[in-house]
Amino acid sequence: MTVTGIGTTTARQFEDDGFAVVRGLFGYDEIDRLCAEFAALHAAGRPVPGHFRPGPTADPLHRYPRVMQPHEISALARRFLLDARLRVILEGLFGEEVLAAQSMFYFKPPGARGQALHQDNFYLRVEPGTCVAAWVACEEIGRENGGLEVVPGTHRMELFCPEESDAELSFAREYVAPPTGLVAVPVDMGPGDVLFFNGSLVHGSQPNRSAARFRRSFIGHYVGRSAARIGSYYRTLTMSGERVALPASAGAGPCGTERP
């Protein structure tokens, strides 16, 4: 497949393996501004109902919880989610107009648990078809600070029934074991790199085992305009920002069922 805005080799990898990385799509200055926006949100220390709720416990993920749907409370996050550079690539991957379904920002501080292997469309429940994630690295990300791992080829498979994850390693309950013969491989990234991956691709991350490094990332999820249904949690927008309501699909919920 030849995709406008993305090289032929990268497009082929997305089709064959279910993921592809576009290096340096966003500039360092843009990433710095995005991180500063969320640093200020955290420094304010105030919960934002439905989006952000920091806590005083010793768990790093309670002190630095992920921010859900930040594009609804931050104009900068909204611009990232609807960025024209993402739109060009995503429309090439989908082969049609795309809708933005959600955004998230992860701080993932030192000592934080990861998220066990899972499939995003298990939560979004896009019908027909699936979603695509655009996972923006906000710093140098690798194995030490809990970078992503993907299981190439699983994008061609149906949704799996998850097992219970290890609570010591994962903040989310669900775990999908790699199918026989397939293994998880790490994806190392730098600030401004974007990992695009299919919503059926099995992926996840290990804990952040570094002493002082965060693993900040901004994630958008997108669906094709031909999608007929999606979970009611996901409030779809055109890439110009207009609300497009889709009928609700059954069994959906926020990405990753958090433990208390």
TIPA-537696 format. One record per residue (C-alpha): residue number from 1; residue in one letter; x, y, z. Coordinates in nm, 4 decimals. Last residue first. Layout:
// TIPA-537696
<atom num="NUM" residuo="A" px="X" py="Y" pz="Z"/>
...
//
This chain:
// TIPA-537696
<atom num="260" residuo="P" px="-0.8298" py="0.0436" pz="4.2862"/>
<atom num="259" residuo="R" px="-0.7207" py="-0.1535" pz="3.9776"/>
<atom num="258" residuo="E" px="-0.7603" py="0.0192" pz="3.6448"/>
<atom num="257" residuo="T" px="-0.9450" py="-0.1405" pz="3.3532"/>
<atom num="256" residuo="G" px="-0.7292" py="-0.0359" pz="3.0560"/>
<atom num="255" residuo="C" px="-0.8690" py="0.1913" pz="2.7847"/>
<atom num="254" residuo="P" px="-1.1972" py="0.3282" pz="2.9177"/>
<atom num="253" residuo="G" px="-1.5020" py="0.1101" pz="2.8474"/>
<atom num="252" residuo="A" px="-1.6731" py="-0.1055" pz="2.5844"/>
<atom num="251" residuo="G" px="-1.8882" py="-0.4173" pz="2.6196"/>
<atom num="250" residuo="A" px="-2.1660" py="-0.3141" pz="2.3790"/>
<atom num="249" residuo="S" px="-2.1346" py="-0.0623" pz="2.0975"/>
<atom num="248" residuo="A" px="-2.2808" py="0.2873" pz="2.1215"/>
<atom num="247" residuo="P" px="-2.4195" py="0.4689" pz="1.8172"/>
<atom num="246" residuo="L" px="-2.1807" py="0.7285" pz="1.6746"/>
<atom num="245" residuo="A" px="-2.1948" py="1.1017" pz="1.7507"/>
<atom num="244" residuo="V" px="-1.9822" py="1.3227" pz="1.5298"/>
<atom num="243" residuo="R" px="-1.8594" py="1.6331" pz="1.7113"/>
<atom num="242" residuo="E" px="-1.6781" py="1.8844" pz="1.4925"/>
<atom num="241" residuo="G" px="-1.3062" py="1.9361" pz="1.5574"/>
<atom num="240" residuo="S" px="-1.1579" py="1.9634" pz="1.2099"/>
<atom num="239" residuo="M" px="-1.0166" py="1.6106" pz="1.2476"/>
<atom num="238" residuo="T" px="-1.3776" py="1.5010" pz="1.2900"/>
<atom num="237" residuo="L" px="-1.4683" py="1.4221" pz="1.6466"/>
<atom num="236" residuo="T" px="-1.5748" py="1.1054" pz="1.8300"/>
<atom num="235" residuo="R" px="-1.6775" py="1.0999" pz="2.1955"/>
<atom num="234" residuo="Y" px="-1.5462" py="0.7659" pz="2.3220"/>
<atom num="233" residuo="Y" px="-1.7025" py="0.6580" pz="2.6522"/>
<atom num="232" residuo="S" px="-2.0130" py="0.5385" pz="2.4622"/>
<atom num="231" residuo="G" px="-1.8130" py="0.2545" pz="2.3070"/>
<atom num="230" residuo="I" px="-1.8038" py="0.2657" pz="1.9266"/>
<atom num="229" residuo="R" px="-2.0484" py="0.1937" pz="1.6437"/>
<atom num="228" residuo="A" px="-2.0879" py="0.2329" pz="1.2665"/>
<atom num="227" residuo="A" px="-1.7287" py="0.3039" pz="1.1655"/>
<atom num="226" residuo="S" px="-1.7218" py="0.4305" pz="0.8049"/>
<atom num="225" residuo="R" px="-1.5461" py="0.7519" pz="0.9108"/>
<atom num="224" residuo="G" px="-1.2458" py="0.5415" pz="1.0087"/>
<atom num="223" residuo="V" px="-1.1437" py="0.5344" pz="1.3737"/>
<atom num="222" residuo="Y" px="-0.8804" py="0.7144" pz="1.5791"/>
<atom num="221" residuo="H" px="-0.7080" py="0.6829" pz="1.9141"/>
<atom num="220" residuo="G" px="-0.4661" py="0.9466" pz="2.0390"/>
<atom num="219" residuo="I" px="-0.1821" py="0.8930" pz="2.2826"/>
<atom num="218" residuo="F" px="0.0557" py="1.1362" pz="2.4495"/>
<atom num="217" residuo="S" px="0.3618" py="0.9930" pz="2.6206"/>
<atom num="216" residuo="R" px="0.5779" py="1.0541" pz="2.9249"/>
<atom num="215" residuo="R" px="0.8198" py="0.7862" pz="3.0368"/>
<atom num="214" residuo="F" px="0.9798" py="0.9439" pz="3.3466"/>
<atom num="213" residuo="R" px="1.3443" py="0.8913" pz="3.4315"/>
<atom num="212" residuo="A" px="1.4907" py="0.9044" pz="3.7843"/>
<atom num="211" residuo="A" px="1.5815" py="0.5588" pz="3.9099"/>
<atom num="210" residuo="S" px="1.4712" py="0.3599" pz="3.6069"/>
<atom num="209" residuo="R" px="1.2593" py="0.0463" pz="3.6436"/>
<atom num="208" residuo="N" px="0.9493" py="0.1868" pz="3.4737"/>
<atom num="207" residuo="P" px="0.7284" py="-0.1206" pz="3.4787"/>
<atom num="206" residuo="Q" px="0.6816" py="-0.3278" pz="3.1606"/>
<atom num="205" residuo="S" px="0.4694" py="-0.2171" pz="2.8684"/>
<atom num="204" residuo="G" px="0.1831" py="-0.3306" pz="2.6481"/>
<atom num="203" residuo="H" px="0.0953" py="-0.4529" pz="2.3006"/>
<atom num="202" residuo="V" px="-0.1291" py="-0.7016" pz="2.1203"/>
<atom num="201" residuo="L" px="-0.2301" py="-0.5483" pz="1.7869"/>
<atom num="200" residuo="S" px="-0.6089" py="-0.5441" pz="1.7419"/>
<atom num="199" residuo="G" px="-0.6291" py="-0.1645" pz="1.7488"/>
<atom num="198" residuo="N" px="-0.3661" py="-0.1340" pz="1.4753"/>
<atom num="197" residuo="F" px="-0.0564" py="0.0667" pz="1.5545"/>
<atom num="196" residuo="F" px="0.1035" py="0.4025" pz="1.4791"/>
<atom num="195" residuo="L" px="0.4146" py="0.4840" pz="1.6824"/>
<atom num="194" residuo="V" px="0.5035" py="0.8522" pz="1.6715"/>
<atom num="193" residuo="D" px="0.8505" py="0.9962" pz="1.7311"/>
<atom num="192" residuo="G" px="0.8538" py="1.3486" pz="1.8750"/>
<atom num="191" residuo="P" px="1.0939" py="1.2695" pz="2.1587"/>
<atom num="190" residuo="G" px="1.2777" py="0.9417" pz="2.0925"/>
<atom num="189" residuo="M" px="1.1574" py="0.5841" pz="2.0613"/>
<atom num="188" residuo="D" px="1.2539" py="0.2248" pz="2.1386"/>
<atom num="187" residuo="V" px="0.9943" py="-0.0352" pz="2.0374"/>
<atom num="186" residuo="P" px="1.0393" py="-0.3607" pz="2.2284"/>
<atom num="185" residuo="V" px="0.9386" py="-0.7009" pz="2.0861"/>
<atom num="184" residuo="A" px="0.6653" py="-0.9268" pz="2.2241"/>
<atom num="183" residuo="V" px="0.6786" py="-1.2844" pz="2.0965"/>
<atom num="182" residuo="L" px="0.4811" py="-1.5033" pz="1.8538"/>
<atom num="181" residuo="G" px="0.5069" py="-1.8800" pz="1.8116"/>
<atom num="180" residuo="T" px="0.2062" py="-1.9599" pz="2.0279"/>
<atom num="179" residuo="P" px="-0.0124" py="-1.6543" pz="2.0789"/>
<atom num="178" residuo="P" px="0.1242" py="-1.3799" pz="2.3040"/>
<atom num="177" residuo="A" px="-0.0615" py="-1.3820" pz="2.6377"/>
<atom num="176" residuo="V" px="-0.3328" py="-1.1182" pz="2.6701"/>
<atom num="175" residuo="Y" px="-0.3528" py="-0.9546" pz="3.0118"/>
<atom num="174" residuo="E" px="-0.6352" py="-0.7454" pz="3.1568"/>
<atom num="173" residuo="R" px="-0.6387" py="-0.5964" pz="3.5061"/>
<atom num="172" residuo="A" px="-0.4611" py="-0.2680" pz="3.4417"/>
<atom num="171" residuo="F" px="-0.1980" py="-0.1206" pz="3.6759"/>
<atom num="170" residuo="S" px="0.0446" py="-0.3938" pz="3.5675"/>
<atom num="169" residuo="L" px="0.3600" py="-0.5410" pz="3.7222"/>
<atom num="168" residuo="E" px="0.2747" py="-0.6188" pz="4.0845"/>
<atom num="167" residuo="A" px="-0.0908" py="-0.6758" pz="3.9936"/>
<atom num="166" residuo="D" px="0.0053" py="-0.9595" pz="3.7575"/>
<atom num="165" residuo="S" px="-0.2643" py="-0.9649" pz="3.4887"/>
<atom num="164" residuo="E" px="-0.5914" py="-1.1581" pz="3.4935"/>
<atom num="163" residuo="E" px="-0.6556" py="-1.3283" pz="3.1575"/>
<atom num="162" residuo="P" px="-0.7959" py="-1.1567" pz="2.8502"/>
<atom num="161" residuo="C" px="-1.0391" py="-1.3097" pz="2.5980"/>
<atom num="160" residuo="F" px="-0.8689" py="-1.2392" pz="2.2675"/>
<atom num="159" residuo="L" px="-0.9927" py="-1.0021" pz="1.9981"/>
<atom num="158" residuo="E" px="-0.9602" py="-1.1547" pz="1.6520"/>
<atom num="157" residuo="M" px="-0.6286" py="-1.1930" pz="1.4734"/>
<atom num="156" residuo="R" px="-0.4631" py="-1.0013" pz="1.1887"/>
<atom num="155" residuo="H" px="-0.3346" py="-0.7347" pz="1.4264"/>
<atom num="154" residuo="T" px="-0.1548" py="-1.0147" pz="1.6127"/>
<atom num="153" residuo="G" px="0.1166" py="-1.0143" pz="1.3464"/>
<atom num="152" residuo="P" px="0.3817" py="-0.8313" pz="1.5429"/>
<atom num="151" residuo="V" px="0.3507" py="-0.8553" pz="1.9239"/>
<atom num="150" residuo="V" px="0.4318" py="-0.5077" pz="2.0534"/>
<atom num="149" residuo="E" px="0.6339" py="-0.3770" pz="2.3487"/>
<atom num="148" residuo="L" px="0.6129" py="-0.0170" pz="2.4655"/>
<atom num="147" residuo="G" px="0.8732" py="0.1568" pz="2.6765"/>
<atom num="146" residuo="G" px="0.9011" py="0.1114" pz="3.0518"/>
<atom num="145" residuo="N" px="1.1877" py="0.3338" pz="3.1639"/>
<atom num="144" residuo="E" px="1.4634" py="0.0756" pz="3.1241"/>
<atom num="143" residuo="R" px="1.3244" py="-0.0817" pz="2.8080"/>
<atom num="142" residuo="G" px="1.3288" py="0.2317" pz="2.5980"/>
<atom num="141" residuo="I" px="1.1842" py="0.5805" pz="2.5743"/>
<atom num="140" residuo="E" px="1.3782" py="0.9009" pz="2.5145"/>
<atom num="139" residuo="E" px="1.1222" py="1.1738" pz="2.5737"/>
<atom num="138" residuo="C" px="0.7650" py="1.2744" pz="2.4812"/>
<atom num="137" residuo="A" px="0.6890" py="0.9713" pz="2.2658"/>
<atom num="136" residuo="V" px="0.3648" py="1.0097" pz="2.0690"/>
<atom num="135" residuo="W" px="0.1436" py="0.6996" pz="2.0371"/>
<atom num="134" residuo="A" px="-0.0963" py="0.7306" pz="1.7396"/>
<atom num="133" residuo="A" px="-0.3471" py="0.4491" pz="1.7894"/>
<atom num="132" residuo="V" px="-0.5621" py="0.2934" pz="1.5164"/>
<atom num="131" residuo="C" px="-0.9157" py="0.1656" pz="1.5734"/>
<atom num="130" residuo="T" px="-1.0894" py="-0.1468" pz="1.4454"/>
<atom num="129" residuo="G" px="-1.3164" py="-0.2821" pz="1.1760"/>
<atom num="128" residuo="P" px="-1.6946" py="-0.2792" pz="1.1995"/>
<atom num="127" residuo="E" px="-1.7570" py="-0.1914" pz="1.4725"/>
<atom num="126" residuo="V" px="-1.5181" py="-0.0163" pz="1.7125"/>
<atom num="125" residuo="R" px="-1.5210" py="-0.1850" pz="2.0514"/>
<atom num="124" residuo="L" px="-1.3105" py="0.0859" pz="2.2211"/>
<atom num="123" residuo="Y" px="-1.1995" py="-0.1379" pz="2.5088"/>
<atom num="122" residuo="F" px="-1.1097" py="-0.4689" pz="2.3389"/>
<atom num="121" residuo="N" px="-1.0150" py="-0.2439" pz="2.0469"/>
<atom num="120" residuo="D" px="-0.7039" py="-0.1466" pz="2.2374"/>
<atom num="119" residuo="Q" px="-0.5580" py="-0.4971" pz="2.2573"/>
<atom num="118" residuo="H" px="-0.3649" py="-0.6044" pz="2.5678"/>
<atom num="117" residuo="L" px="-0.0200" py="-0.6900" pz="2.7038"/>
<atom num="116" residuo="A" px="0.0103" py="-0.5779" pz="3.0653"/>
<atom num="115" residuo="Q" px="0.0290" py="-0.2098" pz="3.1474"/>
<atom num="114" residuo="G" px="0.3360" py="-0.0954" pz="3.3362"/>
<atom num="113" residuo="R" px="0.3871" py="-0.0285" pz="3.7052"/>
<atom num="112" residuo="A" px="0.5471" py="0.2964" pz="3.8116"/>
<atom num="111" residuo="G" px="0.8845" py="0.2950" pz="3.9864"/>
<atom num="110" residuo="P" px="1.0109" py="0.6035" pz="3.8037"/>
<atom num="109" residuo="P" px="0.7179" py="0.8100" pz="3.6697"/>
<atom num="108" residuo="K" px="0.4698" py="0.6951" pz="3.4033"/>
<atom num="107" residuo="F" px="0.3458" py="1.0438" pz="3.3042"/>
<atom num="106" residuo="Y" px="0.0806" py="0.9151" pz="3.0623"/>
<atom num="105" residuo="F" px="-0.1374" py="1.1497" pz="2.8572"/>
<atom num="104" residuo="M" px="-0.4568" py="1.0228" pz="2.6949"/>
<atom num="103" residuo="S" px="-0.6703" py="1.1200" pz="2.3944"/>
<atom num="102" residuo="Q" px="-0.9936" py="0.9790" pz="2.2536"/>
<atom num="101" residuo="A" px="-1.2006" py="0.9003" pz="1.9447"/>
<atom num="100" residuo="A" px="-1.0599" py="1.1167" pz="1.6656"/>
<atom num="99" residuo="L" px="-1.2425" py="1.0544" pz="1.3380"/>
<atom num="98" residuo="V" px="-1.0739" py="0.9575" pz="1.0121"/>
<atom num="97" residuo="E" px="-1.1550" py="1.0126" pz="0.6453"/>
<atom num="96" residuo="E" px="-1.0763" py="0.7109" pz="0.4278"/>
<atom num="95" residuo="G" px="-0.7992" py="0.4696" pz="0.3294"/>
<atom num="94" residuo="F" px="-0.7441" py="0.3849" pz="0.6931"/>
<atom num="93" residuo="L" px="-0.3631" py="0.3988" pz="0.6762"/>
<atom num="92" residuo="G" px="-0.3587" py="0.6920" pz="0.4352"/>
<atom num="91" residuo="E" px="-0.6177" py="0.8764" pz="0.6396"/>
<atom num="90" residuo="L" px="-0.4007" py="0.8157" pz="0.9451"/>
<atom num="89" residuo="I" px="-0.0881" py="0.9553" pz="0.7811"/>
<atom num="88" residuo="V" px="-0.2510" py="1.2758" pz="0.6587"/>
<atom num="87" residuo="R" px="-0.4445" py="1.3257" pz="0.9833"/>
<atom num="86" residuo="L" px="-0.1376" py="1.2843" pz="1.2006"/>
<atom num="85" residuo="R" px="0.0384" py="1.5645" pz="1.0172"/>
<atom num="84" residuo="A" px="-0.2793" py="1.7761" pz="1.0320"/>
<atom num="83" residuo="D" px="-0.2845" py="1.7655" pz="1.4132"/>
<atom num="82" residuo="L" px="-0.6244" py="1.6793" pz="1.5630"/>
<atom num="81" residuo="L" px="-0.4963" py="1.5091" pz="1.8803"/>
<atom num="80" residuo="F" px="-0.2055" py="1.7518" pz="1.9104"/>
<atom num="79" residuo="R" px="-0.4319" py="2.0557" pz="1.8715"/>
<atom num="78" residuo="R" px="-0.6710" py="1.9153" pz="2.1330"/>
<atom num="77" residuo="A" px="-0.3822" py="1.8651" pz="2.3746"/>
<atom num="76" residuo="L" px="-0.2909" py="2.2320" pz="2.3280"/>
<atom num="75" residuo="A" px="-0.6492" py="2.3472" pz="2.3847"/>
<atom num="74" residuo="S" px="-0.6563" py="2.1594" pz="2.7144"/>
<atom num="73" residuo="I" px="-0.9675" py="2.0413" pz="2.9016"/>
<atom num="72" residuo="E" px="-1.1456" py="1.8262" pz="2.6417"/>
<atom num="71" residuo="H" px="-0.8182" py="1.7375" pz="2.4676"/>
<atom num="70" residuo="P" px="-0.7124" py="1.5833" pz="2.7997"/>
<atom num="69" residuo="Q" px="-0.9424" py="1.2834" pz="2.7392"/>
<atom num="68" residuo="M" px="-0.7938" py="1.0877" pz="3.0293"/>
<atom num="67" residuo="V" px="-0.4861" py="1.2103" pz="3.2149"/>
<atom num="66" residuo="R" px="-0.2736" py="0.9260" pz="3.3531"/>
<atom num="65" residuo="P" px="-0.2161" py="0.9283" pz="3.7255"/>
<atom num="64" residuo="Y" px="0.1008" py="1.0804" pz="3.8722"/>
<atom num="63" residuo="R" px="0.0682" py="1.0505" pz="4.2516"/>
<atom num="62" residuo="H" px="-0.1571" py="0.7482" pz="4.2145"/>
<atom num="61" residuo="L" px="0.0706" py="0.6009" pz="3.9489"/>
<atom num="60" residuo="P" px="0.3732" py="0.6436" pz="4.1748"/>
<atom num="59" residuo="D" px="0.2004" py="0.4360" pz="4.4482"/>
<atom num="58" residuo="A" px="0.2967" py="0.5920" pz="4.7838"/>
<atom num="57" residuo="T" px="-0.0499" py="0.7403" pz="4.8280"/>
<atom num="56" residuo="P" px="-0.1390" py="1.1110" pz="4.8087"/>
<atom num="55" residuo="G" px="-0.3716" py="1.0966" pz="4.5099"/>
<atom num="54" residuo="P" px="-0.3973" py="1.2668" pz="4.1696"/>
<atom num="53" residuo="R" px="-0.7349" py="1.2610" pz="3.9901"/>
<atom num="52" residuo="F" px="-0.7358" py="1.3640" pz="3.6247"/>
<atom num="51" residuo="H" px="-0.9983" py="1.3529" pz="3.3479"/>
<atom num="50" residuo="G" px="-1.3511" py="1.2705" pz="3.4605"/>
<atom num="49" residuo="P" px="-1.3432" py="1.5233" pz="3.7415"/>
<atom num="48" residuo="V" px="-1.0355" py="1.7480" pz="3.7253"/>
<atom num="47" residuo="P" px="-0.8460" py="1.6885" pz="4.0486"/>
<atom num="46" residuo="R" px="-0.6322" py="1.9713" pz="4.1829"/>
<atom num="45" residuo="G" px="-0.2604" py="1.9344" pz="4.2407"/>
<atom num="44" residuo="A" px="-0.1713" py="2.2500" pz="4.0499"/>
<atom num="43" residuo="A" px="0.1700" py="2.0921" pz="3.9901"/>
<atom num="42" residuo="H" px="0.0053" py="1.8094" pz="3.7948"/>
<atom num="41" residuo="L" px="-0.1704" py="2.0420" pz="3.5522"/>
<atom num="40" residuo="A" px="0.1454" py="2.2520" pz="3.5221"/>
<atom num="39" residuo="A" px="0.3507" py="1.9429" pz="3.4360"/>
<atom num="38" residuo="F" px="0.0815" py="1.8551" pz="3.1820"/>
<atom num="37" residuo="E" px="0.1222" py="2.1810" pz="2.9904"/>
<atom num="36" residuo="A" px="0.5008" py="2.1738" pz="3.0283"/>
<atom num="35" residuo="C" px="0.5053" py="1.8311" pz="2.8629"/>
<atom num="34" residuo="L" px="0.3120" py="1.9637" pz="2.5641"/>
<atom num="33" residuo="R" px="0.5351" py="2.2688" pz="2.5335"/>
<atom num="32" residuo="D" px="0.8491" py="2.0524" pz="2.5408"/>
<atom num="31" residuo="I" px="0.7012" py="1.8196" pz="2.2785"/>
<atom num="30" residuo="E" px="0.6381" py="2.1108" pz="2.0426"/>
<atom num="29" residuo="D" px="0.9907" py="2.2436" pz="2.0943"/>
<atom num="28" residuo="Y" px="1.1387" py="1.8979" pz="2.0281"/>
<atom num="27" residuo="G" px="0.9599" py="1.8844" pz="1.6935"/>
<atom num="26" residuo="F" px="0.6788" py="1.6442" pz="1.6091"/>
<atom num="25" residuo="L" px="0.6982" py="1.3841" pz="1.3325"/>
<atom num="24" residuo="G" px="1.0520" py="1.3029" pz="1.4426"/>
<atom num="23" residuo="R" px="1.0512" py="0.9353" pz="1.3483"/>
<atom num="22" residuo="V" px="0.7403" py="0.7690" pz="1.2076"/>
<atom num="21" residuo="V" px="0.7133" py="0.4274" pz="1.3725"/>
<atom num="20" residuo="A" px="0.5074" py="0.1437" pz="1.2247"/>
<atom num="19" residuo="F" px="0.2600" py="-0.1117" pz="1.3578"/>
<atom num="18" residuo="G" px="0.0408" py="-0.4055" pz="1.2559"/>
<atom num="17" residuo="D" px="0.3216" py="-0.6290" pz="1.1309"/>
<atom num="16" residuo="D" px="0.2478" py="-0.6709" pz="0.7585"/>
<atom num="15" residuo="E" px="0.0258" py="-0.3676" pz="0.6902"/>
<atom num="14" residuo="F" px="0.2121" py="-0.1355" pz="0.9239"/>
<atom num="13" residuo="Q" px="0.5444" py="-0.2655" pz="0.7937"/>
<atom num="12" residuo="R" px="0.4324" py="-0.2026" pz="0.4367"/>
<atom num="11" residuo="A" px="0.3406" py="0.1558" pz="0.5233"/>
<atom num="10" residuo="T" px="0.6846" py="0.2074" pz="0.6766"/>
<atom num="9" residuo="T" px="0.8571" py="0.0722" pz="0.3658"/>
<atom num="8" residuo="T" px="0.6369" py="0.2838" pz="0.1360"/>
<atom num="7" residuo="G" px="0.7122" py="0.6016" pz="0.3264"/>
<atom num="6" residuo="I" px="0.4408" py="0.7945" pz="0.5115"/>
<atom num="5" residuo="G" px="0.2788" py="1.1251" pz="0.4195"/>
<atom num="4" residuo="T" px="0.0661" py="0.9830" pz="0.1375"/>
<atom num="3" residuo="V" px="0.0393" py="0.6077" pz="0.1733"/>
<atom num="2" residuo="T" px="0.1336" py="0.3471" pz="-0.0851"/>
<atom num="1" residuo="M" px="0.0000" py="0.0000" pz="0.0000"/>
//
